[in-house]
Amino acid sequence: MTLFSAVSGEDMRTAQIVTGVAIALFVGVSVAPGLRQHAGTIRLALLVVYLVVCAVFVVTVLSR
């Protein structure tokens, strides 16, 4: 079994959804009028959450 066979189609779809949601939130912060003044802080928090989710996802997939 190779490393690349451990990633299923469902895993790929999950990664695509997580990335899409993160990008939508990242862009949405600049569009929402009430959030513009705190956009930098919110984006940093989103980045940290996204990286933690990605790390957990990678560890989960590789631990199979």
N, C-alpha and C positions, 0 to 999 in steps of 0.2 A: 504494500500500500504506500503510495506516495503522499507527500504533504498536501498536494493540491486536490486530491480526491476527498479530503476530509471536509471540504466546503461544499455544502449542498446548495441547491437552487433556493431553498427557503432561507438559508443563511445569507445568501447574496441579496435576496429581496428585503430581508430585515435590515441589512446594512444600507441599502438604497433608501429605505423609508426613514431610517434614523438620520442619514445625511441630508435628505430632502427637508425634513422637519427642522433640522438645525439651520440650514441655509435660509429657509422661509422665516424663521424667528430672527435670525441675524439681520436680514434685510428689513423685516417688519418693524424692528426697533427704530429705524430711521424714518419710517413712514408715519408711525403713530405720533400724533402731535404731543401728547402728554409725556411720551418717553424720550423725546429728543434730547432733553437736557441731561438725562442720565444714560444716554446711549453707550458711552464708553464703558461704564461700569457694568451695564447689563450685558454688553457683548463679551466682556472679559468673563463674566459668570457663565454665559452660554458656552464659551470656549472651554472652560474648565469642566463643565458638566459633559460636554461632547467628548472631550478627551478621556474622561473617566469611563463613560459608556463604551467608547471604542476599545479601551484597554480591557474592560471586563468581557466584552464580546470576543476579542481576540484570544484571551485566556480560555474562555469557554469553548471556543471552536478548536483550539489546539489541544485541549485536555481530553478530547474524545479519543 
